[in-house]
Amino acid sequence: MNHKQITSLWSTLIIEELVRHGIRRFCISPGSRSTFLTAAAARHPEVLCTVFPDERAAAFFALGYARGEQTPAVLICTSGTAVANYFPAVIEASVDNQPMLILSADRPFELLETGANQTIRQSGIFGSYTRWNFELPEPSGDTPARALLSTIDHAVRRSLGYPPGPVHLNLPFREPLDPVDVPEESIWTRTLDSWRNKQNPLNSFAIARMKTDRTAVNQVREILENASQPLLVAGQLDTPADAEAVLNLAKTLKIPLYADIASQLRMHPENEPLQLLLLSERFTSLFRPDAVLHFGGKLVGRQLAAAIKNWAPEHVIVIKKHSGRYNPDHNVTMSVEAPPGDLANLLTSEISCAHENDLSFGPVCLEIEKELDGYCAPEAPVTEISAARIVSGEIPEDHVAFLANSMPVRDMDTYAALRKNGTAPFCGMNRGASGIDGNIATAAGFAQGLGKPATLLIGDISFLHDINSLTLLRNMEHPLHIVVINNNGGGIFSFLPIASHKDIFETTFGTPQDYSIRSASETFGLPYSNPSTNRSFAECYTDMCQSPVSGIIEITSSREENVAEHRRVNARLKTIIDRHL
């Protein structure tokens, strides 16, 4: 076989083996050196290709897809800096344990370190942020075909193993780069006859988690039974089953539950939002847990961590499904590697006595909900607080939400409405590294991975940071509805001490951009609206959610007024809480 034949077949086998592992979504950025891989993916009847001019957007889309589907998408790019643009999303996927597969085309050996055009050091470029990285040889009939397929199998396994994460395969190709048709049978693939006659990968694998260790279960159960004032914390939970198990444990044992927005329980009608109770110093002085059980991953808000440091409980236990460290304040006394839902279910079934809590949170939480509803009065101006609350209350049951970093995710964590119908939307967010980059692309991938329409709540700087990803929205199978909070700058900085330094704040932290979101919507052919009242926003949002096409709603805000409103609202809520205690 000549060079073009072996390279075409080499690439075809790689794509076929990935498909046999159930991987269908390929995110392709056009380039010459990756021609063979792109052609093989585009011509495979079971592959769904999405083309991204911007590799950064492609990687964040793949990240969002993995969050929803729990299956990696494949990224294909050309040589040079193209692969470097994947790095921010690779970091997020690695830190937050999301599977991802990267196939980067590269120049061959003889062009490396020679000053050849579009040539950089690609192998191992992501460092410790990959679960595995490997450089394949240049396509050659001297390399056993089974070795090629076995390598692809191992890459998939490492991406989906515990913990899941990114895997990078670097693939050098020599010119010429035009693919050709190749016969199904050849001397090189003779060892693959049995593989060719089946639909399975060469090496299949199974990922089996061990049952939760009985010693750990007994230790946690004993701590809970002996605690006089335990507290359950639901951090980031990846499945509704885990969330329901933790909620059931709290209800059965009558233990207070702090439900983070990433736990999928924050908007549950039976939740009592402790985020708001932590506004009161009187509450944190009266409620002093001696044992804290933290199920799942990170938290959005900082108030609970500060309270736990002040309480200094005897036991702080973290239960998560992987071995990664979660102990930012270095006060964790026990880490348990187990599926959070499994351990919660075991504790529910094995602990017979419920705790009696002297503090009753129900009445004060009910009054807090009524107070916050008042800020959503129909004719009142729509604000950053009311926008978050209206979205949380009005998002349809069959939709999902994606929350961008900085203020949107914090406002939703603090002020979200409790769902009256009992069905809370599944919420996604990039909280591994908590960057503001790539949120539009991630949300788009999240919607496609879950196969549901999605609402993205995002600030204007994050929106601008990923504005080119609006090109994705006209051709998606499931629409993305974007609510942009436009306060003309980085709103979160206005809450920080630097905001008092007026001589430098606006130019170096506030970062006003003065760009037109309406014009951006028109440029990318997306429906746009800019409501001014809570009533008109709720109507626009309802109409947008009923539409099969993506669209944008802009909420015009002021950073200074937003800070003032947050302080007024929180002061009012603190007064209500103190009155009940």
C-alpha positions in Angstrom: 0.0 0.0 0.0 1.2 3.5 -0.8 1.4 6.4 1.7 -2.0 7.9 0.9 -3.7 4.4 1.1 -2.2 3.5 4.4 -2.9 6.9 5.9 -6.5 6.9 4.8 -7.0 3.4 6.2 -5.2 4.3 9.4 -7.5 7.2 10.0 -10.6 5.2 9.0 -9.8 2.5 11.6 -9.4 5.1 14.3 -12.8 6.6 13.6 -14.5 3.2 13.3 -13.1 2.0 16.6 -14.3 5.1 18.4 -17.8 4.6 16.9 -17.7 1.0 18.1 -17.3 2.3 21.7 -20.5 4.3 21.3 -18.9 7.7 20.6 -20.8 9.6 17.9 -20.2 13.3 18.4 -17.1 14.7 16.6 -16.1 18.4 17.0 -14.0 19.3 14.0 -12.0 22.5 13.3 -10.9 22.7 9.7 -7.2 22.3 8.9 -4.9 20.8 6.3 -2.8 18.4 8.5 -5.9 16.8 10.0 -7.5 16.1 6.5 -7.3 12.3 6.8 -9.1 12.3 10.2 -11.7 14.8 9.2 -12.5 13.0 6.0 -12.8 9.6 7.8 -15.2 11.2 10.4 -17.3 13.1 7.8 -17.7 9.9 5.7 -18.7 7.6 8.6 -22.5 7.1 8.4 -22.9 7.0 12.2 -20.8 10.0 13.1 -22.4 13.4 13.8 -19.9 16.1 12.9 -20.1 19.7 14.1 -17.6 22.1 12.6 -16.0 24.9 14.7 -13.8 27.6 13.2 -12.6 28.3 16.7 -10.9 25.4 18.5 -11.6 26.9 21.9 -15.4 26.9 21.3 -15.1 23.3 20.0 -13.5 22.1 23.2 -16.0 23.9 25.4 -18.8 22.4 23.4 -17.3 19.0 23.9 -17.1 19.7 27.6 -20.7 20.6 27.8 -21.7 17.6 25.7 -19.9 15.3 28.2 -21.6 16.9 31.1 -24.9 16.0 29.6 -24.2 12.7 27.9 -21.5 11.4 30.2 -19.8 10.2 27.0 -16.8 11.9 25.5 -17.0 13.9 22.3 -14.0 13.7 20.0 -12.0 16.8 19.1 -10.1 16.9 15.8 -7.7 19.7 14.9 -4.8 20.6 12.7 -1.2 21.2 13.8 0.3 24.3 15.5 -1.6 26.5 18.0 -4.9 24.9 17.1 -4.5 22.3 19.8 -3.3 24.9 22.3 -6.8 26.6 22.1 -8.3 23.5 23.7 -6.3 24.1 26.9 -8.9 26.0 29.0 -11.6 23.4 28.4 -9.2 20.6 29.0 -8.4 22.1 32.4 -12.1 22.4 33.3 -12.7 18.8 32.1 -9.8 17.5 34.1 -10.6 19.4 37.3 -14.3 18.5 37.1 -13.8 14.9 35.9 -15.5 15.1 32.5 -14.5 12.7 29.7 -12.9 14.2 26.5 -10.9 12.8 23.6 -8.5 14.9 21.6 -7.0 13.9 18.3 -4.5 16.5 17.2 -2.8 16.2 13.8 0.9 17.0 13.8 3.9 17.5 11.6 6.1 14.4 11.2 9.4 13.9 13.0 11.6 15.4 10.4 9.9 18.8 10.6 10.0 19.2 14.4 12.4 21.7 15.9 13.5 22.8 12.4 11.6 26.1 12.0 9.0 24.5 9.8 5.8 26.4 9.5 2.9 25.8 11.9 5.0 23.4 14.0 5.1 23.4 17.8 5.7 20.9 20.5 2.3 19.2 20.7 3.0 15.9 22.4 2.2 16.3 26.1 1.1 19.9 25.7 -1.6 19.6 28.4 0.8 18.3 31.0 -0.8 16.8 34.1 -4.4 17.8 33.0 -4.9 14.7 30.9 -5.7 11.2 32.2 -3.4 9.9 29.5 -1.4 11.4 26.6 0.3 9.4 23.8 1.9 10.1 20.5 1.1 7.6 17.7 3.7 6.8 15.1 3.4 8.0 11.5 1.0 5.8 9.6 2.9 2.7 8.4 2.2 -0.8 7.4 5.0 -1.8 9.8 2.8 -0.9 12.7 0.4 -3.8 13.5 -3.2 -2.8 12.9 -4.3 -4.4 16.1 -1.8 -2.2 18.0 -3.5 0.9 16.5 -7.0 -0.3 17.5 -5.8 -1.4 21.0 -4.3 2.1 21.6 -7.7 3.7 20.7 -9.4 1.3 23.0 -7.1 2.2 25.9 -7.6 5.9 25.2 -11.4 5.5 25.5 -11.0 3.5 28.7 -8.8 6.1 30.3 -11.1 8.9 29.4 -14.1 7.1 31.0 -12.3 5.5 33.9 -12.2 6.8 37.5 -11.9 9.6 37.6 -12.9 10.4 34.0 -11.2 13.2 32.1 -9.4 14.3 29.0 -7.2 12.0 26.9 -4.9 13.4 24.2 -3.6 11.5 21.2 -1.1 13.3 19.0 -1.0 12.0 15.4 1.7 13.0 13.0 0.9 12.8 9.3 3.2 13.2 6.3 2.3 14.9 3.0 0.6 14.4 0.6 -2.6 15.0 2.6 -5.4 14.0 0.2 -7.3 10.9 1.3 -8.1 8.1 -1.2 -10.5 5.2 -1.3 -8.9 2.0 0.1 -9.9 -1.7 -0.2 -11.6 -3.2 2.8 -9.1 -6.1 2.8 -5.3 -5.7 2.6 -2.2 -7.4 3.8 -1.9 -4.9 6.6 -5.4 -5.5 8.0 -5.4 -9.3 7.6 -5.2 -9.7 11.4 -8.5 -7.9 11.7 -10.7 -10.3 9.9 -12.7 -11.3 13.1 -12.9 -7.7 14.1 -14.3 -6.7 10.7 -17.0 -9.3 10.9 -18.3 -7.9 14.2 -19.6 -4.6 15.5 -17.6 -4.6 18.8 -14.3 -2.8 19.5 -11.2 -4.9 19.5 -10.8 -4.6 23.3 -14.0 -3.9 25.2 -13.9 -2.9 28.9 -16.1 -2.6 31.9 -15.8 0.0 34.7 -17.0 -1.6 37.9 -17.0 0.4 41.2 -16.5 -1.6 44.4 -19.3 -1.5 46.9 -19.1 1.1 49.6 -16.7 -0.1 52.2 -18.5 -1.4 55.3 -15.9 0.0 57.7 -16.5 3.5 56.3 -20.3 3.1 56.4 -20.1 2.1 60.1 -17.8 4.9 61.0 -20.0 7.5 59.3 -23.2 6.0 60.8 -21.7 6.1 64.3 -20.7 9.7 63.9 -24.2 10.6 62.8 -25.8 8.7 65.6 -23.7 10.3 68.3 -23.9 13.9 66.9 -26.1 16.3 68.8 -26.4 18.7 65.9 -25.4 17.3 62.5 -25.6 19.1 59.2 -25.8 17.6 55.7 -24.2 19.5 52.8 -25.1 18.7 49.2 -22.4 19.9 46.9 -22.1 19.2 43.2 -24.1 16.0 42.4 -24.0 14.6 38.9 -27.2 12.5 38.9 -30.8 13.0 40.0 -30.6 9.7 41.9 -27.7 11.0 44.0 -29.6 14.1 44.8 -32.8 12.3 45.8 -30.8 9.9 48.0 -29.2 12.8 49.9 -32.5 14.6 50.2 -34.2 11.5 51.5 -31.5 11.0 54.1 -32.0 14.6 55.4 -35.8 14.1 55.5 -35.7 10.7 57.2 -33.3 11.7 59.9 -34.6 15.2 60.2 -31.2 16.7 59.6 -30.8 20.2 58.2 -29.6 20.2 54.6 -27.5 22.9 52.8 -28.3 22.4 49.1 -25.9 24.1 46.7 -27.2 25.1 43.3 -25.0 22.4 41.8 -26.6 19.7 43.9 -29.9 19.8 41.8 -31.7 20.3 45.2 -31.6 24.0 45.7 -34.9 24.6 43.9 -36.7 21.5 45.4 -39.9 22.5 47.1 -38.9 20.7 50.2 -35.6 22.4 50.5 -35.0 25.1 53.2 -32.4 27.4 51.7 -29.7 27.7 54.4 -27.7 30.0 52.1 -30.1 32.8 53.2 -30.1 31.9 56.8 -26.3 32.2 56.9 -26.8 36.0 56.3 -27.7 36.2 60.0 -24.9 36.1 62.7 -27.6 35.2 65.2 -28.4 32.1 63.2 -24.8 31.0 63.0 -24.3 31.5 66.7 -27.4 29.5 67.6 -27.0 26.7 65.1 -23.6 25.1 65.7 -23.2 21.7 64.1 -20.8 19.2 65.6 -20.7 16.9 62.6 -20.9 18.0 58.9 -21.4 15.4 56.1 -20.6 16.9 52.7 -21.9 14.8 49.8 -20.4 15.5 46.3 -18.2 18.2 45.0 -17.6 21.9 45.3 -19.9 24.7 46.6 -20.7 28.0 44.8 -21.0 30.2 47.8 -18.4 31.0 50.5 -20.7 31.6 53.4 -20.9 28.0 54.5 -17.2 27.4 54.5 -16.7 30.5 56.6 -19.4 29.3 59.0 -17.8 25.9 59.3 -14.5 27.4 60.1 -16.2 29.4 62.9 -18.2 26.4 64.2 -15.1 24.1 64.2 -17.2 20.9 64.3 -15.5 17.8 65.6 -16.2 15.9 62.4 -16.2 17.2 58.8 -16.7 14.2 56.4 -16.5 14.5 52.6 -18.2 11.8 50.5 -17.3 11.8 46.8 -17.1 9.2 44.0 -13.4 9.8 43.2 -10.1 10.0 45.1 -9.5 13.7 44.3 -8.8 15.9 47.3 -11.5 18.3 48.5 -10.3 20.1 51.6 -9.7 23.8 50.8 -9.8 24.8 54.5 -7.8 21.8 55.7 -10.5 20.9 58.3 -11.8 17.7 56.8 -11.5 14.9 59.3 -12.5 12.0 57.0 -12.8 11.4 53.3 -14.9 8.6 51.9 -14.5 7.5 48.2 -17.9 6.2 47.3 -20.9 7.2 45.1 -22.7 9.8 47.3 -26.1 8.4 46.6 -25.1 4.8 47.6 -23.7 5.9 50.9 -26.7 8.2 51.6 -29.1 5.2 50.9 -27.2 2.9 53.2 -27.3 5.5 56.0 -31.0 6.0 55.5 -31.7 2.3 55.8 -29.4 1.7 58.8 -30.0 4.6 61.1 -33.3 4.2 63.0 -33.3 7.4 65.2 -34.2 10.8 63.8 -32.6 13.9 65.2 -34.7 16.5 67.1 -33.8 20.0 66.0 -34.6 22.8 68.4 -34.5 25.4 65.6 -37.5 25.4 63.2 -36.4 26.7 59.8 -39.8 26.2 58.1 -41.6 29.4 59.1 -38.6 31.7 58.5 -37.9 30.1 55.1 -41.6 30.6 54.1 -41.4 34.3 55.0 -38.1 34.6 53.1 -39.7 33.1 50.0 -42.6 35.6 50.2 -40.2 38.5 50.7 -38.2 37.5 47.6 -41.4 37.0 45.6 -42.1 40.7 46.3 -39.0 41.8 44.4 -40.5 40.0 41.4 -43.7 42.2 41.4 -45.0 42.4 37.7 -44.6 46.1 37.2 -41.3 46.5 39.1 -38.1 46.9 37.0 -36.4 43.6 36.2 -33.1 43.3 38.2 -30.3 40.8 38.4 -32.0 39.3 41.5 -35.5 39.1 40.0 -34.2 37.8 36.7 -32.5 34.9 38.4 -35.6 34.2 40.5 -38.0 34.4 37.5 -35.8 32.0 35.4 -35.6 29.5 38.2 -39.4 29.6 38.7 -40.5 29.7 35.0 -38.0 27.4 33.3 -40.1 24.5 31.8 -39.8 21.0 33.4 -38.4 19.5 30.2 -35.6 22.1 29.9 -32.2 22.3 31.6 -30.3 25.3 32.9 -26.7 26.4 32.5 -25.3 29.0 34.8 -22.3 31.1 33.8 -19.6 32.0 36.4 -19.3 35.2 38.5 -22.6 36.7 39.5 -25.2 34.6 37.6 -24.4 31.4 39.3 -24.1 33.1 42.7 -27.5 34.9 42.3 -29.1 31.6 41.4 -27.6 29.9 44.3 -28.8 32.6 46.7 -32.1 33.8 45.4 -33.5 30.9 43.3 -37.2 30.2 43.8 -38.4 26.9 45.2 -40.3 25.0 42.5 -43.9 24.6 43.3 -44.4 21.6 41.1 -41.6 19.6 42.6 -39.6 19.3 39.4 -36.3 21.3 39.5 -34.3 21.8 36.3 -31.0 20.0 35.9 -28.3 22.7 36.3 -24.9 22.6 34.6 -22.0 25.0 35.2 -18.2 25.1 34.8 -17.2 25.1 38.4 -14.1 22.9 38.1 -11.8 25.9 37.4 -14.6 28.5 37.4 -13.5 30.4 34.4 -15.7 32.8 32.5 -14.5 31.5 29.1 -16.5 29.2 26.8 -19.8 29.4 28.6 -22.0 29.7 25.5 -20.3 26.8 23.7 -20.4 24.7 26.9 -24.1 25.4 27.4 -24.8 24.5 23.7 -23.0 21.2 24.1 -24.8 20.6 27.4 -28.2 20.9 25.6 -27.1 18.6 22.9 -25.7 16.0 25.3 -28.9 15.9 27.3 -31.1 16.2 24.3 -33.1 19.0 25.8 -33.6 22.8 25.3 -31.4 24.8 27.7 -31.4 28.3 29.3 -28.1 30.0 29.8 -27.9 32.8 32.4 -24.8 34.8 31.7 -23.2 38.1 32.3 -22.1 40.6 29.6 -18.3 40.0 29.9 -18.7 36.2 29.8 -21.0 36.7 26.8 -18.5 38.8 25.0 -15.7 36.4 25.8 -17.4 33.6 23.9 -19.5 35.7 21.4 -18.2 33.8 18.4 -20.0 30.6 19.7 -23.2 32.2 18.7 -22.5 30.8 15.3 -23.4 27.4 16.7 -27.0 28.3 17.7 -28.7 28.4 14.3 -28.0 24.7 13.5 -28.4 23.0 16.9 -30.8 20.1 17.3 -31.9 21.6 20.7 -32.2 25.4 21.2 -30.2 27.4 23.6 -32.1 30.3 25.2 -29.7 33.0 26.5 -30.5 35.5 29.2 -27.7 38.1 29.3 -27.3 40.3 32.4 -25.7 43.5 30.9 -24.3 45.8 33.6 -21.6 47.0 31.2 -18.7 45.4 33.0 -17.5 42.8 35.5 -20.2 43.1 38.1 -18.7 40.9 40.7 -15.8 43.3 41.2 -18.2 45.9 42.5 -18.7 43.7 45.6 -15.0 43.5 46.4 -12.9 45.9 48.5 -11.2 47.2 45.3 -14.4 49.0 44.4 -13.7 51.7 46.9 -10.5 52.7 45.0 -12.3 55.0 42.6 -9.1 56.2 40.8 -8.4 52.8 39.3 -11.5 50.7 39.7 -13.5 51.6 36.6 -10.6 51.3 34.1 -8.9 48.3 35.4 -11.6 46.2 37.2 -15.0 47.5 36.1 -13.9 47.1 32.4 -16.9 48.7 30.6 -17.2 47.5 27.0 -20.2 49.4 25.6 -20.9 46.9 22.9 -24.3 46.2 21.6 -25.9 42.8 22.4 -28.8 43.7 20.0 -26.3 44.1 17.2 -24.6 40.8 18.1 -28.0 39.1 18.0 -28.7 40.6 14.6 -25.3 39.6 13.2 -25.8 36.0 14.1 -29.5 36.0 13.1 -30.9 35.3 16.5 -34.2 36.7 17.9 -33.7 39.4 20.5 -35.7 41.2 23.2 -34.9 43.7 25.9 -37.7 43.8 28.5 -37.7 46.4 31.3 -40.2 45.0 33.8 -40.6 41.7 35.6 -43.9 41.1 33.8 -42.4 41.7 30.3 -39.3 39.7 31.1 -41.4 36.7 32.3 -43.5 37.0 29.1 -40.5 37.2 26.8 -38.8 34.3 28.6 -41.9 32.1 28.4 -42.3 32.9 24.7 -38.6 32.1 24.0 -38.8 28.8 25.9 -41.7 27.8 23.7 -39.8 28.5 20.5 -37.8 25.8 18.7 -35.1 28.3 17.8 -32.4 29.8 20.0 -32.7 33.4 21.1 -31.3 36.1 23.4 -33.0 38.2 26.1 -30.9 41.2 27.4 -31.5 42.5 30.9 -30.1 46.0 31.2 -28.6 46.6 34.7 -26.3 49.0 36.6 -23.4 47.7 38.6 -23.8 50.4 41.2 -27.6 49.8 41.6 -27.1 46.1 41.6 -24.7 46.3 44.6 -27.1 48.6 46.4 -30.0 46.2 45.8 -28.1 43.2 47.0 -27.3 44.9 50.2 -30.9 46.2 50.7 -32.3 42.7 50.0 -29.8 40.9 52.3 -30.3 43.4 55.1 -34.1 42.9 54.9 -33.7 39.1 54.9 -31.4 39.3 57.8 -34.0 41.3 59.8 -36.6 38.7 59.0 -34.3 35.8 60.1 -33.3 37.5 63.3 -37.0 38.1 64.2 -37.7 34.4 64.0 -34.8 33.3 66.1 
